[in-house]
Amino acid sequence: MNQYDVTDNGYFGRYGGAYIPEILQKCVEELRINYRRIIDSEDFKNEFDALLRDYVGRPSPLYLSKNLSKLHGCKVYLKREDLNHTGAHKINNAIGQILVARRMGKKRIVAETGAGQHGVATATVCALMGMPCVVYMGALDVQRQRPNVEKMRLLGAEVVAVKSGNQTLKDACNEAIRDWCCHPEDTFYLIGSTMGPHPYPDMVARLQSVISAEIRKQLQEKEGRPTPDYLVACIGGGSNAAGTIFNFLNDDDVKIVYAEAGGKGAESGMTAATLSIGQEGVLHGFRSLIIQDNDGQIVEPYSISAGLDYPGIGPLHAHLVKTGRAQALAINDDEALAAAYELNRIDGILPALESAHALAALHRLTFKPTDIVVVTLSGRGDKDMETYLKHAPQGECPTRYEDIKNNLR
Ligand SMILES: *Cc1c(COP(=O)(O)O)cnc(C)c1O
């Protein structure tokens, strides 16, 4: 066991654990006892690997961007999770968990979703496996993310609009947990990120770790060494970040940089910068850093990117930042927008708004010419077209980051 491994009862340092109601004890315990045995078995690995290859399209390319490299004075590689089936990294986890659910004899899937990306990934794998699927989504998000709601329904999922609280992701999580409490015997809760009670954060990290396993192999082929100098990933709940760093945690000279959503500024009150301003607390079954007020009430998070506005953070990441192994940067809306237009303009790749936070982080760092930097491009930007059209600089879009940032609408 190494210093960053989860303990038997689910802790990464002070963070993690399983804070759950009595009624869920039995099914969470059943999962805790079985998840490693299942995902480490030959039978699981064979089925998972075959689907990742032929259904998702893995391995995803590790693309050396000559234009970003020139701009930042080092070698910049993009790990192309945007090229996966359904357009992001989330499908890796959804496939993995539905294979676990089937091996545990579960008959029905519930999930939460914010922007709808995890809901679409879950509805997709439920269609593939012929399992009934209920997706809980805040009523406000149902309105804001109409195309993803329609996609889920076409895939055969039932989408429940949650009208409690602020009618967003946090409330959808509460409602999914409530459903699970009512059907603990036959239902599997398919969680979309490195959050929730143990063993979910560790299980999701392991299912996404294919990202870093591929990066090691691809760097060895392209650079003659398996490790980069920097790994950069955006972070909401922390699943693409966990997958990106998983197989590098013991390589002390690999620097880890998280780009979280600063929103309108980490100190502005309109932010989702959990690692920067979060305080310790318990939410959705685990202990971590949480954006809360002095009375311990959750403060509604804000980000221009719907996939990053979660008030908590995966316990592994809270631990890595608090112990100094990883660095967190709060990237504001305007920086993320500018980085997205920039990549589109200089490389012809329109990234998801979430991923654009990781690209913007490059402008906050200084590199040596010999540095090798890997940025995980967690998803594609098609889903964000409306936002991109609204904020695009008038006329022809400039190519320089600063020029774009100063001309956003
Ligand atoms: C959901 C999402 C994220 C944020 O989730 P993590 O669990 O932190 O990875 C990031 N990028 C994209 C494209 C997403 O859809």
Ligand as a Chemical Component Dictionary entry (heavy atoms), coordinates in Angstrom:
data_LIG
# 
_chem_comp.id                   LIG 
_chem_comp.type                 NON-POLYMER 
_chem_comp.pdbx_formal_charge   0 
_chem_comp.three_letter_code    LIG 
# 
loop_
_chem_comp_atom.comp_id 
_chem_comp_atom.atom_id 
_chem_comp_atom.alt_atom_id 
_chem_comp_atom.type_symbol 
_chem_comp_atom.charge 
_chem_comp_atom.model_Cartn_x 
_chem_comp_atom.model_Cartn_y 
_chem_comp_atom.model_Cartn_z 
_chem_comp_atom.pdbx_ordinal 
LIG C1 C1 C 0 -18.641 16.162 -16.074 1  
LIG C2 C2 C 0 -17.477 16.705 -16.769 2  
LIG C3 C3 C 0 -16.341 17.179 -16.058 3  
LIG C4 C4 C 0 -16.281 17.261 -14.572 4  
LIG O1 O1 O 0 -16.357 16.044 -13.880 5  
LIG P1 P1 P 0 -15.108 15.357 -13.213 6  
LIG O2 O2 O 0 -15.704 14.230 -12.446 7  
LIG O3 O3 O 0 -14.429 16.356 -12.324 8  
LIG O4 O4 O 0 -14.206 14.888 -14.289 9  
LIG C5 C5 C 0 -15.252 17.621 -16.794 10 
LIG N1 N1 N 0 -15.252 17.629 -18.151 11 
LIG C6 C6 C 0 -16.317 17.193 -18.858 12 
LIG C7 C7 C 0 -16.248 17.233 -20.337 13 
LIG C8 C8 C 0 -17.450 16.727 -18.203 14 
LIG O5 O5 O 0 -18.501 16.299 -18.922 15 
# 
loop_
_chem_comp_bond.comp_id 
_chem_comp_bond.atom_id_1 
_chem_comp_bond.atom_id_2 
_chem_comp_bond.value_order 
_chem_comp_bond.pdbx_ordinal 
LIG C1 C2 SING 1  
LIG C2 C3 SING 2  
LIG C2 C8 DOUB 3  
LIG C3 C4 SING 4  
LIG C3 C5 DOUB 5  
LIG C4 O1 SING 6  
LIG O1 P1 SING 7  
LIG P1 O2 DOUB 8  
LIG P1 O3 SING 9  
LIG P1 O4 SING 10 
LIG C5 N1 SING 11 
LIG N1 C6 DOUB 12 
LIG C6 C7 SING 13 
LIG C6 C8 SING 14 
LIG C8 O5 SING 15 
# 
